[in-house]
Amino acid sequence: MAWDDSATPKVARQTLVDRLLASYTPSDHHGISLVDHAVVGNVLYTVLEHPHGHTFIRQHLMQAPRQGDPSRWEYHIRDEGTPDIPLQCPPELLAQSTAPGEIAAQWREATRAAREDVAARKRKIKKLRKGERLAALDGSEVIFVRAFTASLFIGRAPDDTEEEEYEYHWEDIDLLASPLPDE
């Protein structure tokens, strides 16, 4: 995947967002018009109207270079018909897309399902109580102590003392199987 920085001389992220949006206003040279947009993290999602009447979602994946000038943001464009694109598009934008094609429809459904999975995971995490046993994906158990961040929690192994606490990654826990029943 090539990142395009040719049209972005030294700019901050918001300046890049503004420039990308301006390229669709009122209509670009292909007859594609901006309908709506949202920024999620470093992704600008746009709903665009095609001259043939349907709307579709375009993602502008943005990043600051890992090396070099940190104010020179780059971007890469993907449309919803492109496989393997991030599944974080806001639901209000998904509802506006009428893009034809099986890949686009599958992406919209996968995005809705991914968002529901994240919401269900957050609800389950919120209900966990100190001392509950969690099933790790490697078959081990972890005693839950407290949530720490969106990706980490504090816990301990069953054989550890209560003073021994460690950081664990939520992604290593099988929340469908957790909490484990009391022995």
Long-range contacts (C-beta under 8 A, 24 or more apart in sequence): 1-76, 2-76, 3-63, 3-74, 3-75, 3-76, 4-74, 4-75, 4-76, 4-77, 5-65, 5-72, 5-73, 5-74, 5-75, 8-72, 8-73, 8-74, 8-75, 9-72, 10-69, 10-71, 10-72, 11-71, 11-72, 11-73, 12-71, 12-73, 13-42, 13-62, 13-64, 13-73, 15-73, 16-62, 16-73, 16-75, 17-44, 17-62, 20-44, 20-46, 20-60, 20-75, 21-46, 24-48, 35-96, 36-92, 36-93, 36-96, 37-93, 38-89, 38-90, 38-92, 38-93, 40-88, 40-89, 40-90, 41-88, 43-86, 43-88, 44-75, 45-89, 45-90, 45-93, 47-93, 47-96, 47-97, 54-98, 54-99, 54-100, 55-96, 55-97, 55-98, 55-99, 56-80, 56-81, 56-97, 56-98, 56-99, 56-104, 57-89, 57-93, 57-94, 57-97, 57-99, 57-108, 59-85, 59-86, 59-89, 61-86, 80-104, 80-107, 80-108, 81-107, 83-107, 87-111, 87-114, 87-115, 88-114, 88-115, 91-115, 121-170, 121-175, 124-175, 124-178, 125-153, 125-170, 125-175, 128-178, 128-179, 132-178, 132-179, 132-180, 133-158, 133-178, 133-179, 133-180, 133-182, 134-173, 134-174, 134-175, 134-178, 134-179, 134-180, 135-173, 135-174, 135-177, 135-178, 135-180, 136-168, 136-172, 136-173, 136-174, 137-172, 137-173, 137-174, 138-172, 141-180, 142-168, 142-173, 144-179
